[in-house]
């Protein structure tokens, strides 16, 4: 399983997952958590949620097409699951792994130890803090 995050480190994790899948004759499950804007009022929430969800999935579809091509070239079956839950992404990824008997999670991790890390979204530590039910490989 590879949790999708719109960050450059995701693509490095995906490439590593392709190599692991190829060596083990396995498939890759790509999991995308739909992101919703935080802090909108109740009256606006239904419209904003629908617009935000569609825009998020539209951006993901463009990237997914490229990932499908790479998987086909490598001869690896690629499945995609869109998790439409209002959980934190880390909780949603760990819950998906638990419910679907995932054997291995390959996660991109931002290795930047400077102050800039606080301005980028890195959920790898959040995933590890939740004690996922499978082995996890962190890719920096």
C-alpha positions in Angstrom: 0.0 0.0 0.0 1.2 3.5 -0.9 -0.6 6.4 0.8 -1.0 9.2 -1.8 0.2 12.7 -0.8 0.6 15.5 -3.3 4.4 15.9 -2.5 7.5 15.0 -4.5 8.5 12.4 -1.9 5.4 10.4 -2.8 6.8 9.7 -6.3 10.0 8.4 -4.7 8.0 6.1 -2.4 5.9 5.0 -5.4 9.0 4.0 -7.4 10.3 2.0 -4.4 6.9 0.3 -4.1 7.1 -0.6 -7.8 10.5 -2.2 -7.2 9.3 -4.1 -4.1 6.1 -5.3 -5.9 8.1 -6.5 -8.9 10.5 -8.5 -6.7 7.7 -10.1 -4.8 5.2 -10.5 -7.6 2.7 -8.3 -5.7 0.2 -5.6 -6.5 0.2 -2.0 -5.3 -2.7 -0.5 -3.7 -2.7 3.3 -3.9 -4.9 5.0 -1.2 -6.0 8.6 -1.7 -7.8 10.4 1.2 -10.1 13.2 -0.1 -9.1 16.4 1.5 -11.7 18.8 2.8 -11.2 22.5 3.8 -11.2 23.1 7.5 -13.2 25.6 9.4 -16.1 26.4 7.1 -19.5 27.4 8.5 -22.4 25.0 8.5 -24.4 26.8 5.8 -21.5 26.8 3.4 -20.1 23.3 4.2 -22.2 21.2 1.8 -21.4 23.3 -1.2 -17.7 23.8 -0.3 -17.3 20.1 0.5 -18.7 19.1 -3.0 -16.6 21.6 -4.8 -13.4 20.8 -2.8 -13.9 17.0 -3.3 -14.4 17.3 -7.1 -11.4 19.6 -7.5 -9.2 17.4 -5.4 -10.2 14.3 -7.3 -9.7 16.1 -10.7 -6.1 16.9 -9.7 -5.6 13.3 -8.5 -6.9 11.8 -11.8 -4.2 13.6 -13.8 -1.5 12.2 -11.6 -3.1 8.7 -11.4 -3.0 8.4 -15.2 0.8 8.7 -15.1 1.1 6.2 -12.2 -1.0 3.7 -14.2 1.4 4.0 -17.1 4.4 3.4 -14.9 2.7 0.4 -13.3 1.9 -1.1 -16.7 5.4 -0.6 -18.0 6.7 -2.4 -14.8 4.1 -5.1 -15.2 2.6 -4.4 -11.8 -1.2 -4.4 -11.1 -2.2 -1.0 -9.5 -5.4 -0.6 -7.6 -6.7 2.7 -6.3 -9.0 3.4 -3.4 -10.4 6.8 -2.6 -11.1 7.1 1.1 -13.8 9.6 1.7 -13.7 10.0 5.4 -13.3 12.9 7.7 -10.4 11.5 9.6 -6.9 12.8 9.6 -5.1 11.4 6.6 -2.8 9.4 8.8 -5.8 7.8 10.7 -7.5 7.1 7.4 -4.4 5.4 5.9 -3.9 3.2 9.1 -7.6 2.4 9.2 -7.5 1.3 5.6 -4.4 -0.9 6.2 -6.2 -2.5 9.1 -9.5 -3.2 7.3 -7.8 -4.5 4.2 -5.1 -6.7 5.7 -2.3 -4.7 4.1 1.1 -6.5 4.4 3.4 -3.5 3.8 3.0 0.3 3.6 5.6 2.3 1.7 5.4 6.0 2.9 7.3 9.0 1.7 9.0 10.9 4.6 10.4 14.4 4.5 13.9 14.1 5.8 14.3 17.9 6.3 15.2 18.5 10.0 15.2 22.3 9.7 12.5 24.8 10.4 11.1 24.4 6.8 9.7 21.0 7.8 7.1 22.7 9.9 5.7 24.3 6.8 5.3 21.1 4.8 2.9 18.3 5.4 4.7 15.1 6.5 2.4 12.5 7.9 4.9 9.7 8.2 5.5 10.3 11.9 1.7 10.5 12.5 1.3 7.1 10.8 4.0 5.6 12.9 2.5 7.0 16.1 -0.7 5.2 15.3 1.0 1.8 15.3 -0.1 0.6 11.9 -1.1 -3.1 11.6 1.6 -3.8 9.0 5.2 -3.3 8.3 6.1 0.2 7.2 9.0 1.4 5.0 9.8 5.1 5.2 11.4 6.5 2.1 13.3 9.8 2.5 
